[in-house]
């Protein structure tokens, strides 16, 4: 075998191999070594790392391993591979497929997908930096060495995830980022690899039909933890819970008899549902619309139409608001009716008093001698 150090194969030659297949691969490579001379690490790095991407001073390993040192380095890498230990390497070049790394004078390769958990935008930023790696493959007496950094990052993330889940409690308020959107809700990343679901009904107090109408991927949001189930594998979140509850002071804001402006949210058989403000929807019954029998309520009250209505009744416990159209067809609100009843009672009592006096006078008149 030549005195040059072991070299890294181009990305397309990094075929799958297992420790059990190494001996067979080594035997073939030993036979090839007797008639061929392998290029040095320096030549390999220069050929695979473009000049504009890898500076000349970073294109070669710090030193070349001597035969004894080479065997010792390979043995150390095999042990690290078998025990899942970490090894440190310095990045000295890169190409579209991944990164070239030197470990104790040996050249190794890190596929692009094995360097970071997230997509890499600026690979040149990794040059001349040292990282811990895991050994994935060693083929042909170290002729092909494949490393991974993501294996270490995933383990760290799992530890952080477990630590975070152990502290996660219902009603916690957290900051997160929208990771993805579906028809039924939004998945929000709350850190350390934990994603929770904000169901479409929990996005806002205002009616949201599609999560994409209110949110976008990458948007930062505040959420409240509703449930933590299945050991933290299922986390339910809410954005709506952090919004003010409009029902708390509903009677003061919308007293019976008040004329208000709202927007038609939808019209069904019961009537038109009018949104007075986000999270506050009242019902205008079909029977109160004053429409001809042949009229279609949905045409008279289409979605999005702005209307003026009168508050007939408010039930905070059941969270219901009864409405009626503004106009002369209203014979009276519930408040007006109650006032009318009070007036009727007063008049009745007064009339009862006059009738009693008249009856007494009539009796006196009858009792007088003629």
Secondary structure, 3 states (H helix, E strand, C coil): CCCCCCCCCCHHHCCCCCHHHHHHHHHHHHHHHCCCCCCCHHHHHHHHCCCCCCCHHHCCCCCCCCHHHHHHHHHHHHHHHHHCCEEEEEEEEEECCEEEEEECCEEEEEEHHHCCCCCCCCHHHHCCCEEEEEEEEEECCCCEEEEECHHHHHHHHHHHHHHHHHHCCCCCEEEEEEEEECCCEEEEEEECCEEEEEEHHHCCCCCCCCHHHHCCCCCEEEEEEEEEEHHHCEEEEECHHHCCCCCCCHHHHCCCCCEEEEEEEEECCCEEEEEEECCEEEEEEHHHCCCCCCCCHHHHCCCCCEEEEEEEEEECCCCEEEEEECCCCCCCCHHHHHHHHHHHHHHHHHHHHHHHHHHHHHHHHHHCCC
